[in-house]
Protein backbone atom coordinates (compact mmCIF):
# COMPACT_ATOMS: atom_id res chain seq x y z
CA UNK A 1 0.00 0.00 0.00
CA UNK A 2 2.68 2.49 0.93
CA UNK A 3 3.59 3.73 -2.52
CA UNK A 4 3.48 7.45 -1.71
CA UNK A 5 1.85 9.89 -4.10
CA UNK A 6 3.88 12.78 -2.72
CA UNK A 7 6.74 11.56 -4.88
CA UNK A 8 4.59 11.72 -7.99
CA UNK A 9 6.12 13.57 -10.91
CA UNK A 10 6.72 12.80 -14.56
CA UNK A 11 10.12 11.29 -13.88
CA UNK A 12 8.81 9.15 -11.02
CA UNK A 13 5.41 8.12 -12.38
CA UNK A 14 6.48 4.89 -14.01
CA UNK A 15 8.51 3.97 -10.92
CA UNK A 16 5.26 3.88 -8.96
CA UNK A 17 3.36 1.93 -11.57
CA UNK A 18 1.52 4.82 -13.19
CA UNK A 19 2.15 7.04 -16.19
CA UNK A 20 1.48 10.74 -16.65
CA UNK A 21 -1.94 11.32 -18.25
CA UNK A 22 -1.90 11.57 -22.03
CA UNK A 23 -3.69 14.76 -23.15
CA UNK A 24 -4.69 13.05 -26.39
CA UNK A 25 -6.61 10.40 -24.44
CA UNK A 26 -7.93 12.53 -21.59
CA UNK A 27 -11.69 12.91 -21.14
CA UNK A 28 -12.40 16.55 -20.16
CA UNK A 29 -15.45 15.39 -18.19
CA UNK A 30 -13.28 13.17 -15.97
CA UNK A 31 -10.84 16.05 -15.37
CA UNK A 32 -13.70 18.37 -14.44
CA UNK A 33 -15.21 15.81 -12.06
CA UNK A 34 -11.89 15.30 -10.29
CA UNK A 35 -11.28 19.04 -9.98
CA UNK A 36 -14.72 19.52 -8.43
CA UNK A 37 -14.16 16.57 -6.07
CA UNK A 38 -10.94 18.10 -4.77
CA UNK A 39 -12.38 21.53 -4.13
CA UNK A 40 -11.49 23.47 -7.29
CA UNK A 41 -14.03 26.12 -8.21
CA UNK A 42 -15.59 26.51 -11.62
CA UNK A 43 -15.66 30.19 -12.56
CA UNK A 44 -17.21 30.16 -16.00
CA UNK A 45 -15.56 30.64 -19.39
CA UNK A 46 -16.63 30.83 -23.00
CA UNK A 47 -20.19 29.54 -23.17
CA UNK A 48 -20.27 25.98 -24.46
CA UNK A 49 -16.53 25.92 -25.07
CA UNK A 50 -14.55 25.72 -21.84
CA UNK A 51 -14.67 26.38 -18.09
CA UNK A 52 -12.13 28.15 -15.91
CA UNK A 53 -11.18 26.32 -12.70
CA UNK A 54 -9.45 28.01 -9.76
CA UNK A 55 -7.65 26.34 -6.83
CA UNK A 56 -9.64 25.54 -3.68
CA UNK A 57 -9.94 27.82 -0.70
CA UNK A 58 -9.07 31.02 -2.52
CA UNK A 59 -5.39 30.07 -2.26
CA UNK A 60 -4.53 31.76 -5.55
CA UNK A 61 -2.26 30.14 -8.07
CA UNK A 62 -2.72 29.34 -11.73
CA UNK A 63 -6.25 28.77 -12.95
CA UNK A 64 -7.03 26.07 -15.52
CA UNK A 65 -8.96 26.28 -18.76
CA UNK A 66 -10.73 22.97 -19.37
CA UNK A 67 -12.78 22.37 -22.55
CA UNK A 68 -16.26 20.96 -22.16
CA UNK A 69 -15.47 18.20 -24.67
CA UNK A 70 -12.99 17.34 -27.40
CA UNK A 71 -14.97 18.71 -30.35
CA UNK A 72 -13.14 22.02 -30.49
CA UNK A 73 -9.82 22.32 -32.38
CA UNK A 74 -7.88 23.70 -29.42
CA UNK A 75 -9.17 21.16 -26.85
CA UNK A 76 -6.01 19.00 -26.91
CA UNK A 77 -3.81 22.07 -26.42
CA UNK A 78 -5.94 23.32 -23.51
CA UNK A 79 -5.83 19.90 -21.84
CA UNK A 80 -2.04 19.70 -22.23
CA UNK A 81 -1.68 23.14 -20.65
CA UNK A 82 -4.00 22.17 -17.80
CA UNK A 83 -1.99 19.02 -17.06
CA UNK A 84 1.27 20.96 -17.14
CA UNK A 85 -0.15 23.54 -14.73
CA UNK A 86 -1.31 20.82 -12.34
CA UNK A 87 2.09 19.11 -12.46
CA UNK A 88 3.81 22.35 -11.40
CA UNK A 89 1.15 23.54 -8.98
CA UNK A 90 1.98 23.90 -5.28
CA UNK A 91 -1.67 23.20 -4.37
CA UNK A 92 -1.77 19.79 -2.59
CA UNK A 93 -4.98 18.70 -4.33
CA UNK A 94 -3.31 19.07 -7.76
CA UNK A 95 -1.31 15.92 -7.06
CA UNK A 96 -4.49 14.03 -6.16
CA UNK A 97 -6.17 15.12 -9.39
CA UNK A 98 -3.16 13.91 -11.40
CA UNK A 99 -3.22 10.56 -9.62
CA UNK A 100 -6.91 10.13 -10.40
CA UNK A 101 -6.17 10.81 -14.07
CA UNK A 102 -3.05 8.65 -14.35
CA UNK A 103 -4.62 5.51 -12.88
CA UNK A 104 -8.45 5.43 -12.72
CA UNK A 105 -8.99 4.80 -9.02
CA UNK A 106 -11.65 4.79 -6.37
CA UNK A 107 -10.66 7.01 -3.46
CA UNK A 108 -11.02 6.13 0.21
CA UNK A 109 -10.62 9.08 2.57
CA UNK A 110 -10.10 9.07 6.31
CA UNK A 111 -10.51 12.10 8.56
CA UNK A 112 -9.53 11.71 12.20
CA UNK A 113 -10.18 14.53 14.65
CA UNK A 114 -7.45 14.45 17.27
CA UNK A 115 -6.54 16.96 19.99
CA UNK A 116 -3.52 19.05 19.02
CA UNK A 117 -1.21 19.79 21.93
CA UNK A 118 1.50 21.16 19.64
CA UNK A 119 3.83 18.25 20.37
CA UNK A 120 5.84 16.97 17.40
CA UNK A 121 5.93 13.49 18.94
CA UNK A 122 2.13 13.40 19.35
CA UNK A 123 1.72 14.60 15.76
CA UNK A 124 3.96 11.79 14.49
CA UNK A 125 2.12 9.18 16.57
CA UNK A 126 -1.23 10.39 15.19
CA UNK A 127 0.08 10.12 11.62
CA UNK A 128 1.33 6.58 12.15
CA UNK A 129 -1.91 5.56 13.85
CA UNK A 130 -3.90 6.84 10.89
CA UNK A 131 -1.66 5.13 8.31
CA UNK A 132 -1.69 1.81 10.13
CA UNK A 133 -5.44 1.78 10.68
CA UNK A 134 -6.11 2.76 7.06
CA UNK A 135 -3.93 -0.09 5.84
CA UNK A 136 -5.71 -2.55 8.13
CA UNK A 137 -9.08 -1.32 6.90
CA UNK A 138 -8.15 -1.82 3.25
CA UNK A 139 -6.81 -5.26 4.16
CA UNK A 140 -10.19 -6.10 5.71
CA UNK A 141 -11.96 -4.92 2.55
CA UNK A 142 -9.75 -7.19 0.46
CA UNK A 143 -10.28 -10.19 2.77
CA UNK A 144 -14.03 -9.83 2.30
CA UNK A 145 -13.65 -10.46 -1.44
CA UNK A 146 -12.15 -13.93 -0.89
CA UNK A 147 -14.59 -15.39 1.65
CA UNK A 148 -16.95 -14.39 4.44
CA UNK A 149 -15.71 -14.86 8.00
CA UNK A 150 -15.97 -13.13 11.33
CA UNK A 151 -12.26 -13.66 11.91
CA UNK A 152 -9.66 -14.37 9.21
CA UNK A 153 -6.44 -14.55 11.20
CA UNK A 154 -3.70 -15.66 8.80
CA UNK A 155 -6.14 -16.83 6.13
CA UNK A 156 -5.97 -15.16 2.69
CA UNK A 157 -3.17 -12.85 3.87
CA UNK A 158 -0.96 -13.45 0.86
CA UNK A 159 -3.68 -12.47 -1.60
CA UNK A 160 -4.61 -9.40 0.45
CA UNK A 161 -0.99 -8.27 0.65
CA UNK A 162 -0.80 -8.55 -3.13
CA UNK A 163 -3.85 -6.30 -3.41
CA UNK A 164 -2.36 -3.71 -1.05
CA UNK A 165 0.77 -3.54 -3.21
CA UNK A 166 -1.39 -1.99 -5.96
CA UNK A 167 -2.82 0.77 -3.75
CA UNK A 168 -1.34 4.28 -3.72
CA UNK A 169 -1.57 6.33 -0.55
CA UNK A 170 -1.19 10.07 -0.18
CA UNK A 171 0.61 11.94 2.58
CA UNK A 172 -1.15 12.55 5.88
CA UNK A 173 -2.56 16.06 5.58
CA UNK A 174 -2.62 18.24 8.69
CA UNK A 175 -1.86 15.11 10.71
CA UNK A 176 -5.43 13.88 10.46
CA UNK A 177 -6.50 13.34 6.81
CA UNK A 178 -5.42 10.58 4.45
CA UNK A 179 -6.48 9.44 0.97
CA UNK A 180 -5.84 6.07 -0.65
CA UNK A 181 -6.17 5.55 -4.42
CA UNK A 182 -7.38 2.04 -5.22
CA UNK A 183 -7.04 1.05 -8.92
CA UNK A 184 -10.44 0.08 -10.27
CA UNK A 185 -9.55 -3.18 -12.08
CA UNK A 186 -7.91 -4.72 -9.02
CA UNK A 187 -9.73 -2.99 -6.21
CA UNK A 188 -13.32 -2.04 -7.10
CA UNK A 189 -14.71 -5.14 -5.35
CA UNK A 190 -12.68 -4.43 -2.21
CA UNK A 191 -13.71 -0.77 -2.04
CA UNK A 192 -17.39 -1.42 -2.70
CA UNK A 193 -17.34 -4.23 -0.14
CA UNK A 194 -15.66 -1.94 2.38
CA UNK A 195 -18.26 0.74 1.79
CA UNK A 196 -21.07 -1.75 2.43
CA UNK A 197 -19.34 -3.20 5.50
CA UNK A 198 -18.70 0.21 7.10
CA UNK A 199 -22.39 1.07 6.95
CA UNK A 200 -23.21 -2.37 8.38
CA UNK A 201 -20.84 -1.71 11.31
CA UNK A 202 -22.49 1.67 11.87
CA UNK A 203 -25.96 0.09 11.92
CA UNK A 204 -24.87 -2.78 14.19
CA UNK A 205 -23.20 -0.34 16.59
CA UNK A 206 -26.32 1.81 16.78
CA UNK A 207 -28.42 -1.31 17.47
CA UNK A 208 -26.07 -2.47 20.23
CA UNK A 209 -26.00 0.93 21.87
CA UNK A 210 -29.80 1.13 21.79
CA UNK A 211 -30.57 -2.44 22.95
CA UNK A 212 -27.38 -3.84 24.50
CA UNK A 213 -27.63 -6.82 22.11
CA UNK A 214 -25.02 -8.09 19.64
CA UNK A 215 -27.08 -10.01 17.06
CA UNK A 216 -26.69 -7.27 14.47
CA UNK A 217 -22.92 -7.83 14.44
CA UNK A 218 -23.51 -11.53 13.73
CA UNK A 219 -25.72 -10.73 10.76
CA UNK A 220 -23.23 -8.12 9.53
CA UNK A 221 -20.64 -10.81 8.75
CA UNK A 222 -22.50 -11.55 5.53
CA UNK A 223 -22.07 -7.89 4.60
CA UNK A 224 -18.29 -8.04 5.01
CA UNK A 225 -17.88 -7.07 8.67
CA UNK A 226 -15.11 -8.94 10.48
CA UNK A 227 -12.75 -8.76 13.44
CA UNK A 228 -10.05 -7.17 11.28
CA UNK A 229 -12.33 -4.33 10.15
CA UNK A 230 -13.61 -3.66 13.66
CA UNK A 231 -10.05 -3.62 15.04
CA UNK A 232 -9.09 -1.03 12.41
CA UNK A 233 -12.01 1.14 13.51
CA UNK A 234 -11.02 0.78 17.16
CA UNK A 235 -7.49 1.95 16.31
CA UNK A 236 -8.91 4.99 14.51
CA UNK A 237 -11.42 5.97 17.18
CA UNK A 238 -9.22 5.44 20.24
CA UNK A 239 -7.69 8.73 21.46
CA UNK A 240 -9.66 10.66 18.81
CA UNK A 241 -12.64 12.96 19.04
CA UNK A 242 -14.23 11.41 15.97
CA UNK A 243 -13.57 9.59 12.70
CA UNK A 244 -15.07 10.06 9.24
CA UNK A 245 -14.58 7.66 6.32
CA UNK A 246 -15.75 8.48 2.80
CA UNK A 247 -15.57 6.71 -0.56
CA UNK A 248 -15.50 8.45 -3.95
CA UNK A 249 -15.89 6.38 -7.12
CA UNK A 250 -13.59 6.80 -10.09
CA UNK A 251 -15.25 9.21 -12.58
CA UNK A 252 -13.71 7.24 -15.44
CA UNK A 253 -15.12 3.89 -14.24
CA UNK A 254 -18.46 5.24 -13.02
CA UNK A 255 -20.59 4.08 -10.11
CA UNK A 256 -20.73 0.34 -9.33
CA UNK A 257 -24.20 -1.27 -9.58
CA UNK A 258 -26.22 -1.07 -6.39
CA UNK A 259 -24.37 1.91 -4.90
CA UNK A 260 -25.12 5.61 -4.69
CA UNK A 261 -23.16 7.87 -7.00
CA UNK A 262 -22.08 9.87 -3.94
CA UNK A 263 -22.02 7.48 -0.97
CA UNK A 264 -22.74 8.90 2.46
CA UNK A 265 -19.63 9.11 4.66
CA UNK A 266 -19.60 6.93 7.78
CA UNK A 267 -18.71 8.43 11.15
CA UNK A 268 -17.66 6.91 14.48
CA UNK A 269 -17.04 8.48 17.88
CA UNK A 270 -15.48 7.45 21.20
CA UNK A 271 -18.94 6.48 22.43
CA UNK A 272 -18.88 3.61 19.93
CA UNK A 273 -15.78 1.98 21.41
CA UNK A 274 -17.48 -0.36 23.93
CA UNK A 275 -19.69 -1.87 21.21
CA UNK A 276 -16.78 -2.20 18.78
CA UNK A 277 -14.57 -3.85 21.40
CA UNK A 278 -17.26 -6.36 22.29
CA UNK A 279 -17.76 -7.17 18.62
CA UNK A 280 -14.03 -7.69 18.01
CA UNK A 281 -13.80 -10.14 20.90
CA UNK A 282 -17.00 -11.90 19.86
CA UNK A 283 -15.78 -12.51 16.30
CA UNK A 284 -12.59 -14.20 17.52
CA UNK A 285 -14.43 -16.25 20.13
CA UNK A 286 -17.14 -17.48 17.76
CA UNK A 287 -15.03 -18.34 14.69
CA UNK A 288 -14.85 -22.16 14.47
CA UNK A 289 -11.80 -24.29 13.83
CA UNK A 290 -11.75 -26.14 10.49
CA UNK A 291 -11.07 -29.74 9.51
CA UNK A 292 -8.35 -29.70 6.84
CA UNK A 293 -6.23 -31.98 4.69
CA UNK A 294 -3.16 -29.85 3.96
CA UNK A 295 -0.35 -30.41 1.47
CA UNK A 296 2.83 -28.56 2.30
CA UNK A 297 6.62 -28.51 2.17
CA UNK A 298 8.36 -29.17 5.50
CA UNK A 299 10.50 -26.13 6.31
CA UNK A 300 11.31 -26.79 9.96
CA UNK A 301 11.34 -29.77 12.36
CA UNK A 302 11.71 -29.74 16.12
CA UNK A 303 11.45 -32.28 18.93
CA UNK A 304 12.85 -32.36 22.43
CA UNK A 305 14.59 -35.71 22.15
CA UNK A 306 15.14 -38.49 19.59
CA UNK A 307 12.47 -41.13 19.37
CA UNK A 308 9.44 -39.11 20.36
CA UNK A 309 6.75 -36.76 19.01
CA UNK A 310 7.72 -33.46 17.46
CA UNK A 311 6.48 -30.33 15.73
CA UNK A 312 6.93 -29.44 12.07
CA UNK A 313 6.25 -26.29 10.15
CA UNK A 314 4.76 -26.57 6.66
CA UNK A 315 4.79 -24.06 3.85
CA UNK A 316 1.26 -24.63 2.61
CA UNK A 317 0.82 -25.66 -1.02
CA UNK A 318 -2.85 -26.66 -0.94
CA UNK A 319 -5.68 -27.38 1.47
CA UNK A 320 -5.72 -24.17 3.56
CA UNK A 321 -5.75 -20.45 2.82
CA UNK A 322 -2.69 -19.68 4.94
CA UNK A 323 1.00 -19.35 4.15
CA UNK A 324 2.47 -21.60 6.86
CA UNK A 325 1.17 -23.82 9.65
CA UNK A 326 2.64 -25.68 12.60
CA UNK A 327 1.64 -29.29 13.25
CA UNK A 328 2.27 -31.47 16.30
CA UNK A 329 2.92 -35.05 15.15
CA UNK A 330 3.40 -38.41 16.78
CA UNK A 331 6.72 -40.24 16.46
CA UNK A 332 5.91 -42.21 13.28
CA UNK A 333 4.31 -39.26 11.46
CA UNK A 334 7.21 -37.05 12.51
CA UNK A 335 9.74 -39.48 11.05
CA UNK A 336 7.81 -39.65 7.78
CA UNK A 337 7.79 -35.84 7.58
CA UNK A 338 11.55 -35.72 8.29
CA UNK A 339 12.37 -38.27 5.58
CA UNK A 340 10.15 -36.44 3.07
CA UNK A 341 11.99 -33.23 3.85
CA UNK A 342 15.38 -34.87 3.30
CA UNK A 343 14.44 -36.14 -0.16
CA UNK A 344 12.65 -32.94 -1.20
CA UNK A 345 9.05 -34.13 -1.13
CA UNK A 346 6.05 -32.30 0.35
CA UNK A 347 3.69 -34.14 2.68
CA UNK A 348 -0.05 -34.33 3.19
CA UNK A 349 -1.46 -34.23 6.72
CA UNK A 350 -4.95 -34.22 8.25
CA UNK A 351 -6.11 -32.35 11.36
CA UNK A 352 -7.98 -29.28 12.55
CA UNK A 353 -6.85 -25.78 11.62
CA UNK A 354 -7.27 -23.97 14.94
CA UNK A 355 -8.89 -20.55 14.98
CA UNK A 356 -7.14 -19.80 18.25
CA UNK A 357 -3.91 -18.05 17.35
CA UNK A 358 -5.13 -16.97 13.93
CA UNK A 359 -5.36 -20.26 11.99
CA UNK A 360 -1.61 -20.85 12.20
CA UNK A 361 -1.67 -24.27 13.90
CA UNK A 362 -3.08 -27.70 13.06
CA UNK A 363 -4.09 -29.82 16.03
CA UNK A 364 -4.55 -33.60 15.93
CA UNK A 365 -2.09 -33.98 13.04
CA UNK A 366 -2.20 -37.50 11.59
CA UNK A 367 -1.99 -39.62 8.44
CA UNK A 368 1.21 -37.98 7.14
CA UNK A 369 2.06 -39.18 3.63
CA UNK A 370 4.71 -37.97 1.15
CA UNK A 371 3.37 -36.44 -2.06
CA UNK A 372 5.04 -36.97 -5.44
CA UNK A 373 5.91 -33.80 -7.37
CA UNK A 374 7.59 -33.11 -10.68
CA UNK A 375 11.38 -32.96 -10.87
CA UNK A 376 11.54 -29.16 -11.06
CA UNK A 377 9.56 -28.71 -7.86
CA UNK A 378 11.55 -31.45 -6.12
CA UNK A 379 14.85 -29.80 -7.09
CA UNK A 380 13.58 -26.50 -5.75
CA UNK A 381 12.62 -28.09 -2.43
CA UNK A 382 16.03 -29.79 -2.16
CA UNK A 383 17.78 -26.50 -2.83
CA UNK A 384 15.71 -24.91 -0.07
CA UNK A 385 16.79 -27.72 2.27
CA UNK A 386 20.48 -27.18 1.49
CA UNK A 387 20.15 -23.46 2.15
CA UNK A 388 18.36 -24.02 5.46
CA UNK A 389 20.04 -26.98 7.16
CA UNK A 390 19.70 -25.24 10.50
CA UNK A 391 15.95 -25.75 10.23
CA UNK A 392 16.50 -29.42 11.14
CA UNK A 393 16.50 -29.13 14.93
CA UNK A 394 16.36 -32.40 16.85
CA UNK A 395 17.70 -32.73 20.34
CA UNK A 396 18.79 -29.15 20.88
CA UNK A 397 17.98 -25.63 19.82
CA UNK A 398 15.20 -23.19 20.60
CA UNK A 399 11.50 -23.71 20.08
CA UNK A 400 9.87 -23.24 16.70
CA UNK A 401 9.67 -19.56 15.87
CA UNK A 402 6.24 -18.04 15.98
CA UNK A 403 4.70 -16.57 12.81
Secondary structure, 3 states (H helix, E strand, C coil): CCEEHHHCCCCCCHHHCCCCCCCCCCCHHHHHHHHHHCCCEECCCCCCCEEEEECHHHCCCCCEEEECCCCCCCHHHHHHHHHHHHHHCCCHHHHHHHHHHHCCEEEEEEEEECCCCCCHHHHHHHHHHHHHHHHHHHHHHHHCCCCCCCCCCCCCHHHHHHHHCCCEECCCECCCEEEEEEEHHHHHHHHHHHHHHHHHHHHHHHHHHHHCCCHHHHHHHHHCCCHHHHHHHHHHHCCCCEEEEEEECCCCCCCCCCCCCCCCCEEECHHHHHHHHHHHHHHHHHCCCEEEEEEEEEEEEECCCCCCCEEEEEEEEECCCCCEEEEEECHHHHHHHHHHHHCCCEEEEEEEEECCCCCCEEEEEEEEEEECCCHHHHHHHHHHHHHCHHHEECCCCCCCCCC
